[in-house]
Amino acid sequence: MHFILQRVTSVGNAPIAYAVGCDEATISRMRPEKFEQFAQILAVLDLKVVPSEMRCFNERDIEMFIHGSKRWMEHVQGLDQLEEG
């Protein structure tokens, strides 16, 4: 929730109002109660808000890569072995 309000503050009401087709006052009145409701709706839908520069990955896929990396590192004896490629 804090992240949403922080972004609204950094972007400003005007671009948000323009994007959703309302006036700035409507966006201004929405804070923080309506954003809290919106965050709760997303939580019920099992969704979350993340920064656009972030990427989401399936946890099982990442666990597979970590497991494989750990197994490979168990066999590494020294730096020379890493250079052999």
N, C-alpha and C positions, 0 to 999 in steps of 0.2 A: 504494500500500500504506500509506504513512504517513497518508494521508487517512482510510482506513478505521479504522486504530487510533486516530487522533485523535478520530474521531466516537464510537467505542466508549467511549473514556475520558470524553468529555463527556456522553454519554447515560447511561452506567453499565450494569452487567451486568443488573440487575433487569428493566428494560423490554425488553431484548433477549431475555432468558430467557423472559419472559412471552409475547412475540410468537412465539417459535419452539416454545414448549411444553416447556421444560426448566428445570432449576434453575440458579441463578446460578453454582454451582461448575463446571458444564459449560461455560458461556461463559467463565469465568475460565481454565479449562484450554485453551481454544481459542486464546488469544492467545499469541504472534503466529503460530505455525506454521500453524494451520488457516486463519487469515485470509489468510496468504501463499498457501496452496494455493488458496483460493477466488479470490483475485486472479489467480492464474495460470490458473485455469479460465476466468475471464471474458476474459482476454487471448487465450486459445486460441479462444474463441468470438467474438472480435473485438468484445467489449463493454467498456464502461468505466463506472466509478462517478463520478458528478458530484453536486454538491450539489443538493438538490431545488429550490432557487430558480433554478437555471440552466436554460437551454433549449438544446436541440440543434437545429442547422439543417444542412441539406445544404450542403456546401462549394461545390458548383457553383451553387446558388441565390444564395449570398452573393456569389460572384465576379461573377455576372450583375448584381446590384445595385451593386456597387462599380464595375464597368465602366460601367454606365449613368450613375452619378453623376459619374464622371470625365469622360465624354463631354459631359455637360450643363455641367459646370464649365468646360470648354474654351471654351464659347461665352459665358460670363458676362464682361462687360466692366467692370462696376462694381456697387456696392451698390444703385443705383437699379433696376437690372435685377432684382435679387432681390425687391424690393418690388412689382414689377408683377404677380407671381403669375399 
